Amino acid sequence: RSSAACEVMKRQVLVVGAVGLVSHFLYYLTAAGVGTIGIVEDDVVSLSNLQRQILFTSDEIGKPKITQAEQRLKALNPDVNFQLFNERLNSENALQIINQFDVIVDATDNFPTRYLINDACVLLNKPFVFGAIHRFEGQVAVLNVNGSATYRDIFPSPPPPEMAPNCAEAGVLGVMAGLIGSYQTLETIKLLTGLGDLLVNRLMLIDA
């Protein structure tokens, strides 16, 4: 094995939310052979998810996303260890959960959780791979790497709710989840291996 592949096998990545962005992310990260993947998610599969959350099928509607994701990903690569947190990330558990992992990936669709992830990563000095989608648009950045910009540096405060509805309220082009999730995967693998130039102190914007 190459030294980069061996390094990936030793590392631990936490994904907060098993939603549209990380359906693609989790497939690629599992195939890459990351040693441990943690998933924080307490939702169940719904019909409206399926146009962007390709990790799930119509037969799984009503079932917990977190267990269905583990089953499918284990079939892809049984050597990966999965840590499941069937709960919502909150101020009481965030530090304890995030501290166990090397890289934290945001796959949420709400601002309170995103700011919570950022603040916990700053306190624990953990890199944070941010991704977001809204209708035909997407954003990606790598935050809090060796003193680089954090989410609050880019967005000091959340916008009014009417300016930034979530996917359920505003809708989203499903393929945008694949595009942004793939960029998040790329940046995460670069972080894990030390290869390439990261999206640090930069915000990638995609307008489809």
mmCIF file of the C-alpha atoms, coordinates in Angstrom:
data_MODEL
# 
_entry.id   MODEL 
# 
loop_
_atom_site.group_PDB 
_atom_site.id 
_atom_site.type_symbol 
_atom_site.label_atom_id 
_atom_site.label_alt_id 
_atom_site.label_comp_id 
_atom_site.label_asym_id 
_atom_site.label_entity_id 
_atom_site.label_seq_id 
_atom_site.pdbx_PDB_ins_code 
_atom_site.Cartn_x 
_atom_site.Cartn_y 
_atom_site.Cartn_z 
_atom_site.occupancy 
_atom_site.B_iso_or_equiv 
_atom_site.pdbx_formal_charge 
_atom_site.auth_seq_id 
_atom_site.auth_comp_id 
_atom_site.auth_asym_id 
_atom_site.auth_atom_id 
_atom_site.pdbx_PDB_model_num 
ATOM 1   C CA . ARG A 1 1   ? 0.000   0.000  0.000   1.00 0.00 ? 1   ARG A CA 1 
ATOM 2   C CA . SER A 1 2   ? 1.128   3.581  -0.577  1.00 0.00 ? 2   SER A CA 1 
ATOM 3   C CA . SER A 1 3   ? 2.028   5.708  2.440   1.00 0.00 ? 3   SER A CA 1 
ATOM 4   C CA . ALA A 1 4   ? -1.018  7.942  1.743   1.00 0.00 ? 4   ALA A CA 1 
ATOM 5   C CA . ALA A 1 5   ? -3.371  4.943  1.770   1.00 0.00 ? 5   ALA A CA 1 
ATOM 6   C CA . CYS A 1 6   ? -1.856  3.675  5.018   1.00 0.00 ? 6   CYS A CA 1 
ATOM 7   C CA . GLU A 1 7   ? -2.313  7.103  6.586   1.00 0.00 ? 7   GLU A CA 1 
ATOM 8   C CA . VAL A 1 8   ? -6.007  7.170  5.610   1.00 0.00 ? 8   VAL A CA 1 
ATOM 9   C CA . MET A 1 9   ? -6.528  3.771  7.257   1.00 0.00 ? 9   MET A CA 1 
ATOM 10  C CA . LYS A 1 10  ? -5.332  5.156  10.612  1.00 0.00 ? 10  LYS A CA 1 
ATOM 11  C CA . ARG A 1 11  ? -7.590  8.181  10.725  1.00 0.00 ? 11  ARG A CA 1 
ATOM 12  C CA . GLN A 1 12  ? -11.006 8.941  12.209  1.00 0.00 ? 12  GLN A CA 1 
ATOM 13  C CA . VAL A 1 13  ? -13.596 11.156 10.504  1.00 0.00 ? 13  VAL A CA 1 
ATOM 14  C CA . LEU A 1 14  ? -16.862 12.355 12.057  1.00 0.00 ? 14  LEU A CA 1 
ATOM 15  C CA . VAL A 1 15  ? -19.852 13.238 9.884   1.00 0.00 ? 15  VAL A CA 1 
ATOM 16  C CA . VAL A 1 16  ? -22.644 15.218 11.507  1.00 0.00 ? 16  VAL A CA 1 
ATOM 17  C CA . GLY A 1 17  ? -25.869 14.332 9.695   1.00 0.00 ? 17  GLY A CA 1 
ATOM 18  C CA . ALA A 1 18  ? -26.456 11.480 7.209   1.00 0.00 ? 18  ALA A CA 1 
ATOM 19  C CA . VAL A 1 19  ? -28.252 13.736 4.743   1.00 0.00 ? 19  VAL A CA 1 
ATOM 20  C CA . GLY A 1 20  ? -27.877 14.677 1.092   1.00 0.00 ? 20  GLY A CA 1 
ATOM 21  C CA . LEU A 1 21  ? -24.302 15.934 1.077   1.00 0.00 ? 21  LEU A CA 1 
ATOM 22  C CA . VAL A 1 22  ? -22.797 12.955 2.835   1.00 0.00 ? 22  VAL A CA 1 
ATOM 23  C CA . SER A 1 23  ? -24.711 10.287 0.985   1.00 0.00 ? 23  SER A CA 1 
ATOM 24  C CA . HIS A 1 24  ? -22.060 10.812 -1.684  1.00 0.00 ? 24  HIS A CA 1 
ATOM 25  C CA . PHE A 1 25  ? -19.366 11.671 0.845   1.00 0.00 ? 25  PHE A CA 1 
ATOM 26  C CA . LEU A 1 26  ? -19.847 8.472  2.849   1.00 0.00 ? 26  LEU A CA 1 
ATOM 27  C CA . TYR A 1 27  ? -19.666 6.250  -0.232  1.00 0.00 ? 27  TYR A CA 1 
ATOM 28  C CA . TYR A 1 28  ? -16.349 7.721  -1.347  1.00 0.00 ? 28  TYR A CA 1 
ATOM 29  C CA . LEU A 1 29  ? -14.837 7.924  2.141   1.00 0.00 ? 29  LEU A CA 1 
ATOM 30  C CA . THR A 1 30  ? -15.747 4.293  2.834   1.00 0.00 ? 30  THR A CA 1 
ATOM 31  C CA . ALA A 1 31  ? -14.328 3.200  -0.510  1.00 0.00 ? 31  ALA A CA 1 
ATOM 32  C CA . ALA A 1 32  ? -11.126 5.114  0.279   1.00 0.00 ? 32  ALA A CA 1 
ATOM 33  C CA . GLY A 1 33  ? -10.655 2.943  3.368   1.00 0.00 ? 33  GLY A CA 1 
ATOM 34  C CA . VAL A 1 34  ? -10.768 5.530  6.151   1.00 0.00 ? 34  VAL A CA 1 
ATOM 35  C CA . GLY A 1 35  ? -10.155 3.622  9.372   1.00 0.00 ? 35  GLY A CA 1 
ATOM 36  C CA . THR A 1 36  ? -13.085 4.912  11.438  1.00 0.00 ? 36  THR A CA 1 
ATOM 37  C CA . ILE A 1 37  ? -16.130 6.884  10.322  1.00 0.00 ? 37  ILE A CA 1 
ATOM 38  C CA . GLY A 1 38  ? -18.437 8.333  12.954  1.00 0.00 ? 38  GLY A CA 1 
ATOM 39  C CA . ILE A 1 39  ? -21.984 9.349  12.043  1.00 0.00 ? 39  ILE A CA 1 
ATOM 40  C CA . VAL A 1 40  ? -24.262 11.575 14.151  1.00 0.00 ? 40  VAL A CA 1 
ATOM 41  C CA . GLU A 1 41  ? -27.877 11.282 12.996  1.00 0.00 ? 41  GLU A CA 1 
ATOM 42  C CA . ASP A 1 42  ? -31.269 10.660 14.631  1.00 0.00 ? 42  ASP A CA 1 
ATOM 43  C CA . ASP A 1 43  ? -33.620 11.014 11.647  1.00 0.00 ? 43  ASP A CA 1 
ATOM 44  C CA . VAL A 1 44  ? -35.470 8.376  9.615   1.00 0.00 ? 44  VAL A CA 1 
ATOM 45  C CA . VAL A 1 45  ? -35.612 7.985  5.826   1.00 0.00 ? 45  VAL A CA 1 
ATOM 46  C CA . SER A 1 46  ? -38.472 9.841  4.143   1.00 0.00 ? 46  SER A CA 1 
ATOM 47  C CA . LEU A 1 47  ? -39.677 9.887  0.547   1.00 0.00 ? 47  LEU A CA 1 
ATOM 48  C CA . SER A 1 48  ? -38.673 13.522 0.035   1.00 0.00 ? 48  SER A CA 1 
ATOM 49  C CA . ASN A 1 49  ? -35.055 12.648 0.903   1.00 0.00 ? 49  ASN A CA 1 
ATOM 50  C CA . LEU A 1 50  ? -34.510 10.246 -1.956  1.00 0.00 ? 50  LEU A CA 1 
ATOM 51  C CA . GLN A 1 51  ? -33.905 12.727 -4.789  1.00 0.00 ? 51  GLN A CA 1 
ATOM 52  C CA . ARG A 1 52  ? -30.668 13.827 -3.104  1.00 0.00 ? 52  ARG A CA 1 
ATOM 53  C CA . GLN A 1 53  ? -29.865 11.208 -0.441  1.00 0.00 ? 53  GLN A CA 1 
ATOM 54  C CA . ILE A 1 54  ? -28.744 8.374  -2.709  1.00 0.00 ? 54  ILE A CA 1 
ATOM 55  C CA . LEU A 1 55  ? -27.532 6.302  0.220   1.00 0.00 ? 55  LEU A CA 1 
ATOM 56  C CA . PHE A 1 56  ? -31.139 5.227  0.826   1.00 0.00 ? 56  PHE A CA 1 
ATOM 57  C CA . THR A 1 57  ? -33.910 3.484  -1.140  1.00 0.00 ? 57  THR A CA 1 
ATOM 58  C CA . SER A 1 58  ? -37.699 3.593  -1.152  1.00 0.00 ? 58  SER A CA 1 
ATOM 59  C CA . ASP A 1 59  ? -37.786 0.255  0.710   1.00 0.00 ? 59  ASP A CA 1 
ATOM 60  C CA . GLU A 1 60  ? -36.162 1.975  3.696   1.00 0.00 ? 60  GLU A CA 1 
ATOM 61  C CA . ILE A 1 61  ? -38.698 4.760  4.221   1.00 0.00 ? 61  ILE A CA 1 
ATOM 62  C CA . GLY A 1 62  ? -39.403 5.117  7.937   1.00 0.00 ? 62  GLY A CA 1 
ATOM 63  C CA . LYS A 1 63  ? -36.224 3.307  9.001   1.00 0.00 ? 63  LYS A CA 1 
ATOM 64  C CA . PRO A 1 64  ? -33.374 4.996  10.918  1.00 0.00 ? 64  PRO A CA 1 
ATOM 65  C CA . LYS A 1 65  ? -30.925 6.608  8.518   1.00 0.00 ? 65  LYS A CA 1 
ATOM 66  C CA . ILE A 1 66  ? -27.948 5.767  10.668  1.00 0.00 ? 66  ILE A CA 1 
ATOM 67  C CA . THR A 1 67  ? -28.464 1.985  10.694  1.00 0.00 ? 67  THR A CA 1 
ATOM 68  C CA . GLN A 1 68  ? -29.387 1.830  7.014   1.00 0.00 ? 68  GLN A CA 1 
ATOM 69  C CA . ALA A 1 69  ? -26.275 3.826  6.144   1.00 0.00 ? 69  ALA A CA 1 
ATOM 70  C CA . GLU A 1 70  ? -24.043 1.490  8.137   1.00 0.00 ? 70  GLU A CA 1 
ATOM 71  C CA . GLN A 1 71  ? -25.495 -1.618 6.461   1.00 0.00 ? 71  GLN A CA 1 
ATOM 72  C CA . ARG A 1 72  ? -24.930 -0.271 2.961   1.00 0.00 ? 72  ARG A CA 1 
ATOM 73  C CA . LEU A 1 73  ? -21.459 1.064  3.669   1.00 0.00 ? 73  LEU A CA 1 
ATOM 74  C CA . LYS A 1 74  ? -20.323 -2.114 5.442   1.00 0.00 ? 74  LYS A CA 1 
ATOM 75  C CA . ALA A 1 75  ? -21.293 -4.041 2.312   1.00 0.00 ? 75  ALA A CA 1 
ATOM 76  C CA . LEU A 1 76  ? -19.041 -1.712 0.314   1.00 0.00 ? 76  LEU A CA 1 
ATOM 77  C CA . ASN A 1 77  ? -16.024 -1.982 2.638   1.00 0.00 ? 77  ASN A CA 1 
ATOM 78  C CA . PRO A 1 78  ? -16.246 -4.280 5.669   1.00 0.00 ? 78  PRO A CA 1 
ATOM 79  C CA . ASP A 1 79  ? -12.816 -3.161 6.905   1.00 0.00 ? 79  ASP A CA 1 
ATOM 80  C CA . VAL A 1 80  ? -14.055 0.290  7.898   1.00 0.00 ? 80  VAL A CA 1 
ATOM 81  C CA . ASN A 1 81  ? -15.098 0.735  11.519  1.00 0.00 ? 81  ASN A CA 1 
ATOM 82  C CA . PHE A 1 82  ? -18.315 2.735  12.035  1.00 0.00 ? 82  PHE A CA 1 
ATOM 83  C CA . GLN A 1 83  ? -19.217 4.558  15.238  1.00 0.00 ? 83  GLN A CA 1 
ATOM 84  C CA . LEU A 1 84  ? -22.908 5.441  15.357  1.00 0.00 ? 84  LEU A CA 1 
ATOM 85  C CA . PHE A 1 85  ? -24.383 8.235  17.464  1.00 0.00 ? 85  PHE A CA 1 
ATOM 86  C CA . ASN A 1 86  ? -28.169 7.954  17.156  1.00 0.00 ? 86  ASN A CA 1 
ATOM 87  C CA . GLU A 1 87  ? -28.792 11.405 18.601  1.00 0.00 ? 87  GLU A CA 1 
ATOM 88  C CA . ARG A 1 88  ? -28.677 15.073 17.703  1.00 0.00 ? 88  ARG A CA 1 
ATOM 89  C CA . LEU A 1 89  ? -25.489 17.011 18.286  1.00 0.00 ? 89  LEU A CA 1 
ATOM 90  C CA . ASN A 1 90  ? -26.110 19.535 21.058  1.00 0.00 ? 90  ASN A CA 1 
ATOM 91  C CA . SER A 1 91  ? -24.224 21.664 23.561  1.00 0.00 ? 91  SER A CA 1 
ATOM 92  C CA . GLU A 1 92  ? -24.144 18.800 26.060  1.00 0.00 ? 92  GLU A CA 1 
ATOM 93  C CA . ASN A 1 93  ? -22.594 16.107 23.837  1.00 0.00 ? 93  ASN A CA 1 
ATOM 94  C CA . ALA A 1 94  ? -20.704 18.042 21.136  1.00 0.00 ? 94  ALA A CA 1 
ATOM 95  C CA . LEU A 1 95  ? -17.300 18.263 22.814  1.00 0.00 ? 95  LEU A CA 1 
ATOM 96  C CA . GLN A 1 96  ? -17.316 14.648 23.957  1.00 0.00 ? 96  GLN A CA 1 
ATOM 97  C CA . ILE A 1 97  ? -18.249 13.301 20.510  1.00 0.00 ? 97  ILE A CA 1 
ATOM 98  C CA . ILE A 1 98  ? -16.090 15.607 18.382  1.00 0.00 ? 98  ILE A CA 1 
ATOM 99  C CA . ASN A 1 99  ? -12.983 15.099 20.528  1.00 0.00 ? 99  ASN A CA 1 
ATOM 100 C CA . GLN A 1 100 ? -12.787 11.435 19.427  1.00 0.00 ? 100 GLN A CA 1 
ATOM 101 C CA . PHE A 1 101 ? -12.121 12.266 15.752  1.00 0.00 ? 101 PHE A CA 1 
ATOM 102 C CA . ASP A 1 102 ? -9.398  13.807 13.583  1.00 0.00 ? 102 ASP A CA 1 
ATOM 103 C CA . VAL A 1 103 ? -11.562 15.617 11.016  1.00 0.00 ? 103 VAL A CA 1 
ATOM 104 C CA . ILE A 1 104 ? -15.133 16.886 11.387  1.00 0.00 ? 104 ILE A CA 1 
ATOM 105 C CA . VAL A 1 105 ? -17.476 17.128 8.389   1.00 0.00 ? 105 VAL A CA 1 
ATOM 106 C CA . ASP A 1 106 ? -20.641 19.209 8.382   1.00 0.00 ? 106 ASP A CA 1 
ATOM 107 C CA . ALA A 1 107 ? -23.623 17.663 6.586   1.00 0.00 ? 107 ALA A CA 1 
ATOM 108 C CA . THR A 1 108 ? -26.336 19.559 8.412   1.00 0.00 ? 108 THR A CA 1 
ATOM 109 C CA . ASP A 1 109 ? -28.964 21.900 7.004   1.00 0.00 ? 109 ASP A CA 1 
ATOM 110 C CA . ASN A 1 110 ? -29.461 24.258 9.940   1.00 0.00 ? 110 ASN A CA 1 
ATOM 111 C CA . PHE A 1 111 ? -27.420 27.121 11.314  1.00 0.00 ? 111 PHE A CA 1 
ATOM 112 C CA . PRO A 1 112 ? -27.526 26.415 15.083  1.00 0.00 ? 112 PRO A CA 1 
ATOM 113 C CA . THR A 1 113 ? -25.865 23.016 14.595  1.00 0.00 ? 113 THR A CA 1 
ATOM 114 C CA . ARG A 1 114 ? -23.328 24.426 12.129  1.00 0.00 ? 114 ARG A CA 1 
ATOM 115 C CA . TYR A 1 115 ? -22.251 27.141 14.584  1.00 0.00 ? 115 TYR A CA 1 
ATOM 116 C CA . LEU A 1 116 ? -22.101 24.535 17.349  1.00 0.00 ? 116 LEU A CA 1 
ATOM 117 C CA . ILE A 1 117 ? -19.805 22.327 15.230  1.00 0.00 ? 117 ILE A CA 1 
ATOM 118 C CA . ASN A 1 118 ? -17.585 25.301 14.472  1.00 0.00 ? 118 ASN A CA 1 
ATOM 119 C CA . ASP A 1 119 ? -17.305 26.404 18.088  1.00 0.00 ? 119 ASP A CA 1 
ATOM 120 C CA . ALA A 1 120 ? -16.528 22.891 19.332  1.00 0.00 ? 120 ALA A CA 1 
ATOM 121 C CA . CYS A 1 121 ? -13.867 22.487 16.626  1.00 0.00 ? 121 CYS A CA 1 
ATOM 122 C CA . VAL A 1 122 ? -12.262 25.785 17.647  1.00 0.00 ? 122 VAL A CA 1 
ATOM 123 C CA . LEU A 1 123 ? -12.183 24.748 21.307  1.00 0.00 ? 123 LEU A CA 1 
ATOM 124 C CA . LEU A 1 124 ? -10.723 21.324 20.469  1.00 0.00 ? 124 LEU A CA 1 
ATOM 125 C CA . ASN A 1 125 ? -8.489  22.522 17.602  1.00 0.00 ? 125 ASN A CA 1 
ATOM 126 C CA . LYS A 1 126 ? -10.115 20.210 15.047  1.00 0.00 ? 126 LYS A CA 1 
ATOM 127 C CA . PRO A 1 127 ? -10.302 20.897 11.281  1.00 0.00 ? 127 PRO A CA 1 
ATOM 128 C CA . PHE A 1 128 ? -13.841 21.366 10.011  1.00 0.00 ? 128 PHE A CA 1 
ATOM 129 C CA . VAL A 1 129 ? -14.924 20.629 6.413   1.00 0.00 ? 129 VAL A CA 1 
ATOM 130 C CA . PHE A 1 130 ? -17.937 22.805 5.701   1.00 0.00 ? 130 PHE A CA 1 
ATOM 131 C CA . GLY A 1 131 ? -20.458 22.263 2.918   1.00 0.00 ? 131 GLY A CA 1 
ATOM 132 C CA . ALA A 1 132 ? -23.893 23.720 2.259   1.00 0.00 ? 132 ALA A CA 1 
ATOM 133 C CA . ILE A 1 133 ? -26.478 23.686 -0.526  1.00 0.00 ? 133 ILE A CA 1 
ATOM 134 C CA . HIS A 1 134 ? -29.460 25.926 -1.306  1.00 0.00 ? 134 HIS A CA 1 
ATOM 135 C CA . ARG A 1 135 ? -31.606 25.381 -4.384  1.00 0.00 ? 135 ARG A CA 1 
ATOM 136 C CA . PHE A 1 136 ? -29.101 25.685 -7.273  1.00 0.00 ? 136 PHE A CA 1 
ATOM 137 C CA . GLU A 1 137 ? -26.137 26.879 -5.185  1.00 0.00 ? 137 GLU A CA 1 
ATOM 138 C CA . GLY A 1 138 ? -23.445 25.321 -3.023  1.00 0.00 ? 138 GLY A CA 1 
ATOM 139 C CA . GLN A 1 139 ? -20.536 26.316 -0.776  1.00 0.00 ? 139 GLN A CA 1 
ATOM 140 C CA . VAL A 1 140 ? -17.436 24.452 0.439   1.00 0.00 ? 140 VAL A CA 1 
ATOM 141 C CA . ALA A 1 141 ? -14.555 25.469 2.715   1.00 0.00 ? 141 ALA A CA 1 
ATOM 142 C CA . VAL A 1 142 ? -11.974 23.899 5.023   1.00 0.00 ? 142 VAL A CA 1 
ATOM 143 C CA . LEU A 1 143 ? -11.976 25.716 8.348   1.00 0.00 ? 143 LEU A CA 1 
ATOM 144 C CA . ASN A 1 144 ? -9.881  25.963 11.505  1.00 0.00 ? 144 ASN A CA 1 
ATOM 145 C CA . VAL A 1 145 ? -6.653  24.460 10.136  1.00 0.00 ? 145 VAL A CA 1 
ATOM 146 C CA . ASN A 1 146 ? -3.568  25.712 11.981  1.00 0.00 ? 146 ASN A CA 1 
ATOM 147 C CA . GLY A 1 147 ? -5.188  29.003 12.873  1.00 0.00 ? 147 GLY A CA 1 
ATOM 148 C CA . SER A 1 148 ? -6.996  29.521 9.572   1.00 0.00 ? 148 SER A CA 1 
ATOM 149 C CA . ALA A 1 149 ? -10.420 31.139 9.224   1.00 0.00 ? 149 ALA A CA 1 
ATOM 150 C CA . THR A 1 150 ? -13.348 29.636 11.101  1.00 0.00 ? 150 THR A CA 1 
ATOM 151 C CA . TYR A 1 151 ? -17.013 29.553 10.135  1.00 0.00 ? 151 TYR A CA 1 
ATOM 152 C CA . ARG A 1 152 ? -17.682 32.588 12.329  1.00 0.00 ? 152 ARG A CA 1 
ATOM 153 C CA . ASP A 1 153 ? -14.940 34.512 10.529  1.00 0.00 ? 153 ASP A CA 1 
ATOM 154 C CA . ILE A 1 154 ? -16.825 34.043 7.256   1.00 0.00 ? 154 ILE A CA 1 
ATOM 155 C CA . PHE A 1 155 ? -20.355 34.253 8.678   1.00 0.00 ? 155 PHE A CA 1 
ATOM 156 C CA . PRO A 1 156 ? -20.230 36.083 12.046  1.00 0.00 ? 156 PRO A CA 1 
ATOM 157 C CA . SER A 1 157 ? -23.941 35.534 12.688  1.00 0.00 ? 157 SER A CA 1 
ATOM 158 C CA . PRO A 1 158 ? -26.717 33.501 11.077  1.00 0.00 ? 158 PRO A CA 1 
ATOM 159 C CA . PRO A 1 159 ? -28.993 35.180 8.546   1.00 0.00 ? 159 PRO A CA 1 
ATOM 160 C CA . PRO A 1 160 ? -32.683 35.720 9.276   1.00 0.00 ? 160 PRO A CA 1 
ATOM 161 C CA . PRO A 1 161 ? -34.655 32.467 8.814   1.00 0.00 ? 161 PRO A CA 1 
ATOM 162 C CA . GLU A 1 162 ? -36.551 33.836 5.816   1.00 0.00 ? 162 GLU A CA 1 
ATOM 163 C CA . MET A 1 163 ? -33.237 34.468 3.997   1.00 0.00 ? 163 MET A CA 1 
ATOM 164 C CA . ALA A 1 164 ? -31.893 30.932 4.429   1.00 0.00 ? 164 ALA A CA 1 
ATOM 165 C CA . PRO A 1 165 ? -34.608 28.260 4.594   1.00 0.00 ? 165 PRO A CA 1 
ATOM 166 C CA . ASN A 1 166 ? -33.501 24.634 4.871   1.00 0.00 ? 166 ASN A CA 1 
ATOM 167 C CA . CYS A 1 167 ? -33.801 22.057 2.081   1.00 0.00 ? 167 CYS A CA 1 
ATOM 168 C CA . ALA A 1 168 ? -37.241 20.925 3.210   1.00 0.00 ? 168 ALA A CA 1 
ATOM 169 C CA . GLU A 1 169 ? -38.556 24.485 3.006   1.00 0.00 ? 169 GLU A CA 1 
ATOM 170 C CA . ALA A 1 170 ? -36.774 25.830 -0.090  1.00 0.00 ? 170 ALA A CA 1 
ATOM 171 C CA . GLY A 1 171 ? -36.057 22.704 -2.091  1.00 0.00 ? 171 GLY A CA 1 
ATOM 172 C CA . VAL A 1 172 ? -32.733 21.837 -3.686  1.00 0.00 ? 172 VAL A CA 1 
ATOM 173 C CA . LEU A 1 173 ? -31.486 20.436 -6.974  1.00 0.00 ? 173 LEU A CA 1 
ATOM 174 C CA . GLY A 1 174 ? -30.506 16.902 -5.972  1.00 0.00 ? 174 GLY A CA 1 
ATOM 175 C CA . VAL A 1 175 ? -27.312 16.803 -8.034  1.00 0.00 ? 175 VAL A CA 1 
ATOM 176 C CA . MET A 1 176 ? -25.983 19.809 -6.070  1.00 0.00 ? 176 MET A CA 1 
ATOM 177 C CA . ALA A 1 177 ? -25.707 17.504 -3.061  1.00 0.00 ? 177 ALA A CA 1 
ATOM 178 C CA . GLY A 1 178 ? -23.514 15.207 -5.128  1.00 0.00 ? 178 GLY A CA 1 
ATOM 179 C CA . LEU A 1 179 ? -21.288 18.045 -6.339  1.00 0.00 ? 179 LEU A CA 1 
ATOM 180 C CA . ILE A 1 180 ? -20.754 19.616 -2.928  1.00 0.00 ? 180 ILE A CA 1 
ATOM 181 C CA . GLY A 1 181 ? -20.457 16.254 -1.166  1.00 0.00 ? 181 GLY A CA 1 
ATOM 182 C CA . SER A 1 182 ? -17.764 15.191 -3.637  1.00 0.00 ? 182 SER A CA 1 
ATOM 183 C CA . TYR A 1 183 ? -15.777 18.378 -3.008  1.00 0.00 ? 183 TYR A CA 1 
ATOM 184 C CA . GLN A 1 184 ? -16.083 17.776 0.736   1.00 0.00 ? 184 GLN A CA 1 
ATOM 185 C CA . THR A 1 185 ? -14.723 14.261 0.216   1.00 0.00 ? 185 THR A CA 1 
ATOM 186 C CA . LEU A 1 186 ? -11.808 15.586 -1.821  1.00 0.00 ? 186 LEU A CA 1 
ATOM 187 C CA . GLU A 1 187 ? -10.877 18.130 0.834   1.00 0.00 ? 187 GLU A CA 1 
ATOM 188 C CA . THR A 1 188 ? -11.212 15.550 3.615   1.00 0.00 ? 188 THR A CA 1 
ATOM 189 C CA . ILE A 1 189 ? -8.896  13.095 1.874   1.00 0.00 ? 189 ILE A CA 1 
ATOM 190 C CA . LYS A 1 190 ? -6.392  15.904 1.285   1.00 0.00 ? 190 LYS A CA 1 
ATOM 191 C CA . LEU A 1 191 ? -6.555  16.700 4.999   1.00 0.00 ? 191 LEU A CA 1 
ATOM 192 C CA . LEU A 1 192 ? -6.043  13.059 5.982   1.00 0.00 ? 192 LEU A CA 1 
ATOM 193 C CA . THR A 1 193 ? -3.110  12.474 3.629   1.00 0.00 ? 193 THR A CA 1 
ATOM 194 C CA . GLY A 1 194 ? -1.425  15.867 3.694   1.00 0.00 ? 194 GLY A CA 1 
ATOM 195 C CA . LEU A 1 195 ? -1.560  15.984 -0.110  1.00 0.00 ? 195 LEU A CA 1 
ATOM 196 C CA . GLY A 1 196 ? -2.563  18.962 -2.244  1.00 0.00 ? 196 GLY A CA 1 
ATOM 197 C CA . ASP A 1 197 ? -3.676  22.511 -1.490  1.00 0.00 ? 197 ASP A CA 1 
ATOM 198 C CA . LEU A 1 198 ? -6.671  22.810 0.809   1.00 0.00 ? 198 LEU A CA 1 
ATOM 199 C CA . LEU A 1 199 ? -9.605  25.213 0.525   1.00 0.00 ? 199 LEU A CA 1 
ATOM 200 C CA . VAL A 1 200 ? -8.234  27.065 3.554   1.00 0.00 ? 200 VAL A CA 1 
ATOM 201 C CA . ASN A 1 201 ? -9.040  30.777 3.916   1.00 0.00 ? 201 ASN A CA 1 
ATOM 202 C CA . ARG A 1 202 ? -11.117 30.411 0.754   1.00 0.00 ? 202 ARG A CA 1 
ATOM 203 C CA . LEU A 1 203 ? -14.820 29.802 0.144   1.00 0.00 ? 203 LEU A CA 1 
ATOM 204 C CA . MET A 1 204 ? -15.743 27.866 -3.003  1.00 0.00 ? 204 MET A CA 1 
ATOM 205 C CA . LEU A 1 205 ? -19.069 28.929 -4.502  1.00 0.00 ? 205 LEU A CA 1 
ATOM 206 C CA . ILE A 1 206 ? -20.927 26.901 -7.118  1.00 0.00 ? 206 ILE A CA 1 
ATOM 207 C CA . ASP A 1 207 ? -23.942 28.365 -8.909  1.00 0.00 ? 207 ASP A CA 1 
ATOM 208 C CA . ALA A 1 208 ? -25.621 25.874 -11.228 1.00 0.00 ? 208 ALA A CA 1 
# 
